[in-house]
Amino acid sequence: MHSAPARTHDPMCMGCGHANPGNLGVRVWFEGQRVHGEVLLDERHSGAPGYAHGGAIAAIMDDLLGQVLIPLDRPGVTATITVDFRGPALLGRTLSLESWCEKIDGRKLHMRGEIRDGDTLVAEARALFIHVDVSHWEASGQPLPESWQGWGGEAQNA
Ligand SMILES: CCCCCCCC(=O)SCCNC(=O)CCNC(=O)[C@H](O)C(C)(C)COP(=O)(O)OP(=O)(O)OC[C@H]1O[C@@H](n2cnc3c(N)ncnc32)[C@H](O)[C@@H]1OP(=O)(O)O
């Protein structure tokens, strides 16, 4: 059964934001601290006829690995991400997504993720996220999502 964490990502997120008409259509759900999801790319995401743009795959990875921050209950930002493109990313196919945290070292969160088309590995990624206080995002002057209130409150002291 899928658990539904109280927190959600930015509704305007370019990857998964339901309020963003230009979103990439990333859908995720959570099983414990693991993230699962799917995405269906189309002509808008083309890099070559019938194939997804590598930048679209990298953006999906950034969003996918970042989603692990929700069940980890640690707000954070991507410091570095490496994407290995392993197989064809065909448009019009439902790609499955999975991500998890491999290691926590103080504020450093080592994330991993995979995108598959059926049994075929399309891409895998490793990223370093840095745990930040929610106040990190206040400088923009934009209101933060309500569900971010108290996010990481306990982890700040971990
Ligand atoms: C649900 C949410 C989903 C989110 C998905 C989307 C995620 C995103 O796209 S976030 C947007 C892209 N990323 C950003 O905007 C981040 C911009 N960068 C920053 O704000 C800062 O550089 C930040 C916060 C990462 C680090 O700054 P700061 O808090 O001062 O930490 P700092 O002291 O420099 O580094 C902390 C540790 O991380 C390490 N570190 C920081 N950056 C890197 C890096 N690029 N590579 C390797 N190590 C790094 C440092 O060496 C240090 O290690 P140690 O503790 O061992 O000395």
The ligand as an SDF file (V2000), in Angstrom:
LIG
                    3D

 57 59  0  0  0  0  0  0  0  0999 V2000
   10.7000   17.7490   -2.5530 C   0  0  0  0  0  0  0  0  0  0  0  0
   11.8510   18.6300   -3.0180 C   0  0  0  0  0  0  0  0  0  0  0  0
   12.3540   18.2300   -4.4180 C   0  0  0  0  0  0  0  0  0  0  0  0
   13.4450   19.1750   -4.8580 C   0  0  0  0  0  0  0  0  0  0  0  0
   13.9570   18.7570   -6.2200 C   0  0  0  0  0  0  0  0  0  0  0  0
   14.6910   19.8610   -6.9140 C   0  0  0  0  0  0  0  0  0  0  0  0
   15.9940   20.1210   -6.2370 C   0  0  0  0  0  0  0  0  0  0  0  0
   16.6690   21.2870   -6.8460 C   0  0  0  0  0  0  0  0  0  0  0  0
   16.7170   21.4140   -8.0360 O   0  0  0  0  0  0  0  0  0  0  0  0
   17.3850   22.4170   -5.8000 S   0  0  0  0  0  0  0  0  0  0  0  0
   17.9270   23.6580   -6.9250 C   0  0  0  0  0  0  0  0  0  0  0  0
   19.3620   23.5060   -7.3450 C   0  0  0  0  0  0  0  0  0  0  0  0
   20.2960   23.6450   -6.2530 N   0  0  0  0  0  0  0  0  0  0  0  0
   20.5290   24.8250   -5.6370 C   0  0  0  0  0  0  0  0  0  0  0  0
   19.9280   25.8500   -5.9140 O   0  0  0  0  0  0  0  0  0  0  0  0
   21.5770   24.8240   -4.5770 C   0  0  0  0  0  0  0  0  0  0  0  0
   22.4760   26.0590   -4.6840 C   0  0  0  0  0  0  0  0  0  0  0  0
   23.6030   25.9340   -3.7560 N   0  0  0  0  0  0  0  0  0  0  0  0
   23.4880   26.3550   -2.4620 C   0  0  0  0  0  0  0  0  0  0  0  0
   22.4770   26.9380   -2.0550 O   0  0  0  0  0  0  0  0  0  0  0  0
   24.6480   26.0760   -1.5570 C   0  0  0  0  0  0  0  0  0  0  0  0
   25.8140   25.9040   -2.3040 O   0  0  0  0  0  0  0  0  0  0  0  0
   24.4260   24.7860   -0.6790 C   0  0  0  0  0  0  0  0  0  0  0  0
   23.1830   24.9910    0.2270 C   0  0  0  0  0  0  0  0  0  0  0  0
   24.2350   23.5370   -1.5680 C   0  0  0  0  0  0  0  0  0  0  0  0
   25.6540   24.5360    0.1890 C   0  0  0  0  0  0  0  0  0  0  0  0
   25.9630   25.7240    0.8680 O   0  0  0  0  0  0  0  0  0  0  0  0
   26.1900   25.7440    2.4740 P   0  0  0  0  0  0  0  0  0  0  0  0
   24.8890   25.5050    3.1630 O   0  0  0  0  0  0  0  0  0  0  0  0
   26.9220   27.0190    2.7800 O   0  0  0  0  0  0  0  0  0  0  0  0
   27.0550   24.4760    2.7800 O   0  0  0  0  0  0  0  0  0  0  0  0
   28.6430   24.2530    2.6180 P   0  0  0  0  0  0  0  0  0  0  0  0
   29.2560   24.5270    3.9680 O   0  0  0  0  0  0  0  0  0  0  0  0
   29.1850   24.9710    1.4240 O   0  0  0  0  0  0  0  0  0  0  0  0
   28.6780   22.7030    2.3160 O   0  0  0  0  0  0  0  0  0  0  0  0
   28.2600   21.7430    3.2570 C   0  0  0  0  0  0  0  0  0  0  0  0
   28.9900   20.4730    2.9430 C   0  0  0  0  0  0  0  0  0  0  0  0
   28.5700   20.0260    1.6300 O   0  0  0  0  0  0  0  0  0  0  0  0
   29.6900   19.9390    0.7350 C   0  0  0  0  0  0  0  0  0  0  0  0
   29.2980   20.4320   -0.5830 N   0  0  0  0  0  0  0  0  0  0  0  0
   28.5480   21.5370   -0.8490 C   0  0  0  0  0  0  0  0  0  0  0  0
   28.4050   21.6600   -2.1880 N   0  0  0  0  0  0  0  0  0  0  0  0
   29.0480   20.6290   -2.7550 C   0  0  0  0  0  0  0  0  0  0  0  0
   29.2600   20.2200   -4.1110 C   0  0  0  0  0  0  0  0  0  0  0  0
   28.7410   20.8960   -5.1440 N   0  0  0  0  0  0  0  0  0  0  0  0
   29.9810   19.0920   -4.3260 N   0  0  0  0  0  0  0  0  0  0  0  0
   30.4960   18.3780   -3.2810 C   0  0  0  0  0  0  0  0  0  0  0  0
   30.3230   18.7420   -1.9690 N   0  0  0  0  0  0  0  0  0  0  0  0
   29.6280   19.8450   -1.7210 C   0  0  0  0  0  0  0  0  0  0  0  0
   30.7530   20.8600    1.3610 C   0  0  0  0  0  0  0  0  0  0  0  0
   32.0630   20.4620    0.9740 O   0  0  0  0  0  0  0  0  0  0  0  0
   30.5160   20.6520    2.8550 C   0  0  0  0  0  0  0  0  0  0  0  0
   31.1090   19.4250    3.2400 O   0  0  0  0  0  0  0  0  0  0  0  0
   31.7860   19.2540    4.7110 P   0  0  0  0  0  0  0  0  0  0  0  0
   30.6470   19.4460    5.6900 O   0  0  0  0  0  0  0  0  0  0  0  0
   32.3130   17.8650    4.6920 O   0  0  0  0  0  0  0  0  0  0  0  0
   32.8160   20.3180    4.8030 O   0  0  0  0  0  0  0  0  0  0  0  0
  1  2  1  0
  2  3  1  0
  3  4  1  0
  4  5  1  0
  5  6  1  0
  6  7  1  0
  7  8  1  0
  8  9  2  0
  8 10  1  0
 10 11  1  0
 11 12  1  0
 12 13  1  0
 13 14  1  0
 14 15  2  0
 14 16  1  0
 16 17  1  0
 17 18  1  0
 18 19  1  0
 19 20  2  0
 19 21  1  0
 21 22  1  0
 21 23  1  0
 23 24  1  0
 23 25  1  0
 23 26  1  0
 26 27  1  0
 27 28  1  0
 28 29  2  0
 28 30  1  0
 28 31  1  0
 31 32  1  0
 32 33  2  0
 32 34  1  0
 32 35  1  0
 35 36  1  0
 36 37  1  0
 37 38  1  0
 37 52  1  0
 38 39  1  0
 39 40  1  0
 39 50  1  0
 40 41  1  0
 40 49  1  0
 41 42  2  0
 42 43  1  0
 43 44  1  0
 43 49  2  0
 44 45  1  0
 44 46  2  0
 46 47  1  0
 47 48  2  0
 48 49  1  0
 50 51  1  0
 50 52  1  0
 52 53  1  0
 53 54  1  0
 54 55  2  0
 54 56  1  0
 54 57  1  0
M  END
$$$$
